[in-house]
Amino acid sequence: MRKRVVVAIGAAVAALAGTAVAVVPGVASGSAVKGQLSPQELGQGKQLIARLSALSETPPTASAGTGVAVISIDTTTNQICWALSAGGLTGPATLSHIHKGAVGVPGPIVVPFSNAPNPTSSGCTTDAINAPLIAATPSDYYVNVHTALNPTGEIRGQLGPAQVSTVLLPSPLRAYDSRTADGKLQAGQTRTIGLATGKDAAGTNQIALPPNATAALVTLTITQTEGAGFVKLYSAALTSEPPTSSINWGSPDQILSVATPVAVDDQGRVKITGGVSATNVIIDVVGYLI
Protein backbone atom coordinates (compact mmCIF):
# COMPACT_ATOMS: atom_id res chain seq x y z
CA MET A 1 0.00 0.00 0.00
CA ARG A 2 2.71 2.49 0.94
CA LYS A 3 4.55 2.12 -2.37
CA ARG A 4 1.37 2.53 -4.43
CA VAL A 5 0.43 5.72 -2.60
CA VAL A 6 3.81 7.41 -3.08
CA VAL A 7 3.89 6.46 -6.75
CA ALA A 8 0.34 7.80 -7.20
CA ILE A 9 1.30 11.15 -5.71
CA GLY A 10 4.38 11.25 -7.91
CA ALA A 11 2.30 10.47 -11.00
CA ALA A 12 -0.09 13.31 -10.20
CA VAL A 13 2.82 15.71 -9.83
CA ALA A 14 4.33 14.49 -13.07
CA ALA A 15 1.05 15.17 -14.85
CA LEU A 16 0.91 18.67 -13.42
CA ALA A 17 4.53 19.36 -14.38
CA GLY A 18 4.21 17.84 -17.82
CA THR A 19 7.41 15.90 -17.22
CA ALA A 20 8.51 12.53 -15.95
CA VAL A 21 9.36 12.37 -12.26
CA ALA A 22 11.31 9.66 -10.47
CA VAL A 23 9.87 9.27 -6.99
CA VAL A 24 12.29 8.31 -4.24
CA PRO A 25 11.90 7.98 -0.48
CA GLY A 26 12.60 10.91 1.82
CA VAL A 27 16.29 11.70 2.23
CA ALA A 28 18.09 12.79 5.37
CA SER A 29 21.84 12.93 5.89
CA GLY A 30 22.29 11.26 2.52
CA SER A 31 20.29 8.14 3.46
CA ALA A 32 16.76 7.16 2.48
CA VAL A 33 14.20 7.41 5.26
CA LYS A 34 12.51 4.03 5.16
CA GLY A 35 8.79 3.63 5.68
CA GLN A 36 7.69 7.11 4.55
CA LEU A 37 4.15 7.42 5.90
CA SER A 38 1.61 8.39 3.28
CA PRO A 39 -1.23 10.85 3.98
CA GLN A 40 -3.72 8.02 3.46
CA GLU A 41 -2.00 5.85 6.05
CA LEU A 42 -1.98 8.72 8.52
CA GLY A 43 -5.76 8.68 8.27
CA GLN A 44 -6.05 5.05 9.37
CA GLY A 45 -6.95 4.15 12.97
CA LYS A 46 -7.12 6.42 16.02
CA GLN A 47 -5.33 9.71 15.46
CA LEU A 48 -3.17 11.20 18.22
CA ILE A 49 -0.92 14.24 18.21
CA ALA A 50 1.95 15.57 20.33
CA ARG A 51 3.43 19.06 20.00
CA LEU A 52 7.04 18.87 21.14
CA SER A 53 9.02 21.65 22.82
CA ALA A 54 12.10 22.12 24.99
CA LEU A 55 10.00 23.59 27.83
CA SER A 56 8.00 20.37 28.05
CA GLU A 57 11.12 18.32 28.81
CA THR A 58 11.75 17.11 32.36
CA PRO A 59 13.76 19.10 33.22
CA PRO A 60 13.33 21.72 30.44
CA THR A 61 16.24 22.18 28.04
CA ALA A 62 17.64 25.38 26.54
CA SER A 63 17.03 24.16 22.99
CA ALA A 64 15.15 26.22 20.40
CA GLY A 65 13.82 22.97 18.97
CA THR A 66 10.18 22.23 18.26
CA GLY A 67 8.33 19.37 16.66
CA VAL A 68 5.01 17.73 15.83
CA ALA A 69 4.26 14.02 16.03
CA VAL A 70 1.14 12.50 14.50
CA ILE A 71 0.46 8.96 15.74
CA SER A 72 -2.11 6.58 14.25
CA ILE A 73 -3.08 3.42 16.15
CA ASP A 74 -5.14 0.60 14.69
CA THR A 75 -6.48 -1.32 17.67
CA THR A 76 -7.61 -4.18 15.43
CA THR A 77 -4.16 -4.95 14.02
CA ASN A 78 -2.22 -3.29 16.90
CA GLN A 79 -0.24 -1.30 14.35
CA ILE A 80 1.27 1.99 15.52
CA CYS A 81 2.28 4.44 12.78
CA TRP A 82 4.02 7.76 13.23
CA ALA A 83 5.00 10.87 11.27
CA LEU A 84 7.36 13.09 13.23
CA SER A 85 8.88 16.42 12.19
CA ALA A 86 11.46 18.32 14.25
CA GLY A 87 13.64 21.37 13.74
CA GLY A 88 15.85 23.85 15.56
CA LEU A 89 17.60 21.12 17.54
CA THR A 90 21.11 21.51 18.96
CA GLY A 91 22.30 18.81 16.57
CA PRO A 92 21.02 15.80 14.64
CA ALA A 93 18.37 13.79 16.45
CA THR A 94 19.84 10.50 17.63
CA LEU A 95 16.73 8.68 18.86
CA SER A 96 12.98 9.17 19.15
CA HIS A 97 10.38 7.18 21.08
CA ILE A 98 7.02 7.03 22.77
CA HIS A 99 7.53 6.94 26.55
CA LYS A 100 5.06 6.13 29.32
CA GLY A 101 4.72 9.02 31.75
CA ALA A 102 2.36 11.80 32.77
CA VAL A 103 3.11 15.50 32.18
CA GLY A 104 6.36 16.44 33.92
CA VAL A 105 7.22 12.84 34.76
CA PRO A 106 10.08 11.01 32.99
CA GLY A 107 9.16 7.45 32.07
CA PRO A 108 10.39 4.34 30.27
CA ILE A 109 10.42 3.82 26.52
CA VAL A 110 7.49 1.76 25.30
CA VAL A 111 7.60 2.27 21.52
CA PRO A 112 10.99 2.96 19.91
CA PHE A 113 10.82 4.63 16.50
CA SER A 114 13.02 3.02 13.87
CA ASN A 115 14.44 6.34 12.62
CA ALA A 116 15.13 9.77 14.10
CA PRO A 117 13.54 12.97 12.74
CA ASN A 118 16.26 14.63 10.66
CA PRO A 119 14.13 16.60 9.96
CA THR A 120 11.31 14.06 9.49
CA SER A 121 10.75 10.48 10.55
CA SER A 122 7.96 8.05 9.80
CA GLY A 123 7.14 4.38 9.88
CA CYS A 124 5.01 1.69 11.47
CA THR A 125 5.43 -1.04 14.05
CA THR A 126 3.13 -3.65 15.56
CA ASP A 127 2.80 -3.83 19.35
CA ALA A 128 -0.04 -5.92 20.78
CA ILE A 129 0.74 -4.82 24.34
CA ASN A 130 1.13 -1.06 24.03
CA ALA A 131 -1.14 -0.19 21.08
CA PRO A 132 -4.44 -0.66 23.00
CA LEU A 133 -3.01 0.99 26.14
CA ILE A 134 -1.83 4.12 24.32
CA ALA A 135 -5.09 4.36 22.36
CA ALA A 136 -7.13 4.11 25.56
CA THR A 137 -5.19 6.68 27.65
CA PRO A 138 -2.91 8.73 25.37
CA SER A 139 -2.32 11.40 28.03
CA ASP A 140 -0.28 8.82 29.99
CA TYR A 141 2.31 8.79 27.17
CA TYR A 142 4.64 11.27 25.51
CA VAL A 143 6.91 11.52 22.47
CA ASN A 144 10.57 12.32 23.12
CA VAL A 145 13.36 13.31 20.70
CA HIS A 146 16.94 12.83 21.87
CA THR A 147 20.21 14.44 20.71
CA ALA A 148 23.86 14.03 21.64
CA LEU A 149 23.77 17.23 23.71
CA ASN A 150 20.53 16.18 25.42
CA PRO A 151 20.68 12.36 25.54
CA THR A 152 17.73 12.03 27.93
CA GLY A 153 15.55 14.16 25.68
CA GLU A 154 15.70 17.59 23.99
CA ILE A 155 12.06 18.13 23.03
CA ARG A 156 8.99 16.40 24.36
CA GLY A 157 5.23 16.46 23.90
CA GLN A 158 2.35 14.71 25.61
CA LEU A 159 0.04 12.62 23.42
CA GLY A 160 -3.62 13.48 23.15
CA PRO A 161 -6.56 12.98 20.80
CA ALA A 162 -5.78 14.79 17.59
CA GLN A 163 -7.65 18.04 17.39
CA VAL A 164 -6.20 18.09 13.88
CA SER A 165 -7.09 16.24 10.73
CA THR A 166 -5.06 15.10 7.77
CA VAL A 167 -6.67 16.57 4.67
CA LEU A 168 -5.78 15.61 1.10
CA LEU A 169 -6.46 18.14 -1.66
CA PRO A 170 -8.53 16.96 -4.64
CA SER A 171 -5.45 17.49 -6.82
CA PRO A 172 -1.93 18.85 -6.25
CA LEU A 173 -1.49 22.61 -6.25
CA ARG A 174 1.77 24.11 -7.44
CA ALA A 175 2.91 26.58 -4.79
CA TYR A 176 6.40 27.23 -6.14
CA ASP A 177 8.41 26.65 -9.31
CA SER A 178 11.83 28.27 -9.50
CA ARG A 179 11.89 27.78 -13.27
CA THR A 180 9.19 30.45 -13.67
CA ALA A 181 9.98 32.44 -10.53
CA ASP A 182 13.47 33.40 -9.36
CA GLY A 183 15.68 30.85 -11.12
CA LYS A 184 17.79 28.02 -9.80
CA LEU A 185 18.38 27.76 -6.07
CA GLN A 186 22.10 28.33 -5.59
CA ALA A 187 24.40 26.66 -3.08
CA GLY A 188 24.06 28.34 0.33
CA GLN A 189 21.02 30.37 -0.76
CA THR A 190 17.84 30.44 1.36
CA ARG A 191 14.42 31.40 0.03
CA THR A 192 11.13 31.83 1.89
CA ILE A 193 8.21 30.20 0.07
CA GLY A 194 4.51 30.72 0.72
CA LEU A 195 2.37 27.57 0.54
CA ALA A 196 -0.99 29.18 1.33
CA THR A 197 -2.00 29.23 -2.34
CA GLY A 198 -1.05 27.30 -5.43
CA LYS A 199 -2.02 26.86 -9.06
CA ASP A 200 -4.01 23.92 -10.37
CA ALA A 201 -3.38 22.17 -13.70
CA ALA A 202 -5.33 24.92 -15.49
CA GLY A 203 -3.15 27.63 -13.94
CA THR A 204 -5.90 28.92 -11.64
CA ASN A 205 -4.82 30.12 -8.21
CA GLN A 206 -6.43 28.10 -5.39
CA ILE A 207 -6.18 27.99 -1.59
CA ALA A 208 -3.70 25.26 -0.70
CA LEU A 209 -3.49 25.72 3.09
CA PRO A 210 -6.14 27.10 5.45
CA PRO A 211 -4.97 29.70 8.02
CA ASN A 212 -4.99 27.11 10.84
CA ALA A 213 -2.78 24.56 9.06
CA THR A 214 0.19 23.47 11.15
CA ALA A 215 1.96 21.49 8.43
CA ALA A 216 1.78 20.90 4.71
CA LEU A 217 2.00 17.59 2.88
CA VAL A 218 4.12 18.38 -0.14
CA THR A 219 5.98 16.84 -3.02
CA LEU A 220 9.42 18.45 -3.29
CA THR A 221 10.91 18.08 -6.76
CA ILE A 222 14.37 18.96 -8.05
CA THR A 223 15.09 19.24 -11.77
CA GLN A 224 17.86 20.48 -14.07
CA THR A 225 20.37 19.73 -11.31
CA GLU A 226 24.01 20.76 -11.51
CA GLY A 227 26.79 18.53 -10.17
CA ALA A 228 25.75 16.83 -6.93
CA GLY A 229 23.99 18.51 -4.05
CA PHE A 230 21.02 18.74 -1.73
CA VAL A 231 18.09 20.93 -0.66
CA LYS A 232 16.75 21.50 2.84
CA LEU A 233 13.01 22.16 3.33
CA TYR A 234 11.80 23.42 6.73
CA SER A 235 9.42 25.77 8.53
CA ALA A 236 9.91 29.50 7.99
CA ALA A 237 9.45 29.86 11.75
CA LEU A 238 12.94 28.44 12.27
CA THR A 239 15.73 31.01 12.49
CA SER A 240 18.42 28.53 11.44
CA GLU A 241 18.43 25.72 8.91
CA PRO A 242 18.22 22.08 10.09
CA PRO A 243 21.41 20.00 10.06
CA THR A 244 20.13 17.50 7.50
CA SER A 245 18.81 17.59 3.95
CA SER A 246 15.36 16.83 2.61
CA ILE A 247 16.45 15.61 -0.81
CA ASN A 248 19.85 14.79 -2.38
CA TRP A 249 21.11 14.24 -5.91
CA GLY A 250 24.30 12.75 -7.20
CA SER A 251 24.75 13.89 -10.82
CA PRO A 252 23.74 16.63 -13.27
CA ASP A 253 20.36 16.82 -15.04
CA GLN A 254 18.46 14.65 -12.58
CA ILE A 255 14.73 14.85 -11.85
CA LEU A 256 13.84 13.51 -8.39
CA SER A 257 10.92 13.96 -6.00
CA VAL A 258 10.14 13.22 -2.37
CA ALA A 259 6.75 13.26 -0.65
CA THR A 260 7.12 14.68 2.86
CA PRO A 261 5.31 16.61 5.59
CA VAL A 262 6.78 19.99 6.54
CA ALA A 263 5.80 22.32 9.38
CA VAL A 264 4.75 25.84 8.33
CA ASP A 265 4.78 29.15 10.18
CA ASP A 266 1.62 31.11 11.03
CA GLN A 267 1.54 32.51 7.49
CA GLY A 268 1.84 29.10 5.83
CA ARG A 269 5.46 29.63 4.79
CA VAL A 270 8.50 27.37 4.54
CA LYS A 271 12.16 27.91 3.70
CA ILE A 272 14.42 26.13 1.25
CA THR A 273 18.22 26.19 1.46
CA GLY A 274 20.53 24.92 -1.26
CA GLY A 275 23.77 23.08 -0.72
CA VAL A 276 26.89 22.44 -2.86
CA SER A 277 25.33 22.88 -6.33
CA ALA A 278 22.41 24.65 -8.00
CA THR A 279 19.06 23.16 -8.99
CA ASN A 280 15.55 24.17 -9.91
CA VAL A 281 13.02 23.45 -7.17
CA ILE A 282 9.30 22.72 -7.44
CA ILE A 283 6.92 22.44 -4.47
CA ASP A 284 3.43 20.96 -4.91
CA VAL A 285 1.01 20.91 -1.99
CA VAL A 286 -0.97 17.67 -1.85
CA GLY A 287 -2.57 18.13 1.60
CA TYR A 288 -2.19 19.59 5.06
CA LEU A 289 -2.56 19.02 8.79
CA ILE A 290 -4.91 21.18 10.87
Summary of the structure (lengths in Angstrom):
residues: 290
radius of gyration: 18.2
end to end distance: 24.3
largest distance: 53.2
contacts: 1048
relative contact order: 0.20
helix: 10%
strand: 46%
